[in-house]
Amino acid sequence: MSETPTPRTANLGGLLTGRVAIVTGAGQGVGQGIAEALADAGAAVVIAARRVETGEPVAEGIRERGGDAMCVRCDVGIGADVDDAVAATIERYGRLDVMVHNAVSPPGPPLPIQEIDDDTIAAQIATSTAASFHCARAAFPHLAADDGTLILLTSPAGIEGSGHLPLYGCVKGAQRGLLKSLAREWGPAGVRVNAIAPVAWTPAMDVATAANPTLEARLRGRTPLQRIGEPAADIGPVAVFLASPMARHMTGQTLAVDGGRYLGL
């Protein structure tokens, strides 16, 4: 794994004290980093994971550091699962202030569009596009009760396209269309909708670099800051910012948190 000069998380103080957040796909990687940062900022965090065996250790780690967290099983491609995760959150905490949709199906190897199989297409649409809708629909009544926020995890591929992963670029672009539409629809209700487009070191990166030893050097070489982000230290605080009153006048925006690799905004 890449070394990092940054701490695990910034000093996030009590920016989110009293708030409650759900983070999908929080059993590892970027989702785990966001969940830990939200907890460090004082939020109670619900780890919504397709596999409880990965999500529960993250919740336990937050509790061991003095935070408040629980894990619920949730396949975000199934609307009823998302509804159940929100219901469990309301039953436990009585409110929901922050909904973070991070879970995504692996995009698979780079392939031209004519070689992508139907199962991969269905999985990508289910976990990125349809799941964003499921999360928005289930969370909105609770977010609207107290100026809440929806945060989607997207990608620069959804802004500029991808010649290597055309399907991934498509579903991530669809997420940005949804967030802009919801920002307009939900603005009068006081609910903000924003996105983060991250590049960070994850277990998937470990697998990819093991298979391709030159990958890390190439990624660093295309990044002005010359390093790959850390989920908790680099991506998590941005989610805290978007969830906090500091971003109270921001909606419909995508923040690229990738060390400067994408400079098109």
Secondary structure, DSSP 8 states (H G I E B T S, - for coil): ----SS-SS---TTTTTT-EEEEETTTSHHHHHHHHHHHHTT-EEEEEES-HHHHHHHHHHHHHTT--EEEEE--TTSHHHHHHHHHHHHHHHS---EEEE-------S---GGG--HHHHHHHIIIIIIHHHHHHHHHHHHHTTTT-EEEEE--THHHH--SS-HHHHHHHHHHHHHHHHHHHHHGGGT-EEEEEEE-B--HHHHHHHHH-TTHHHHHHHT-TT-S-B-IIIIIHHHHHHHHSGGGTT--S-EEEESTTS----
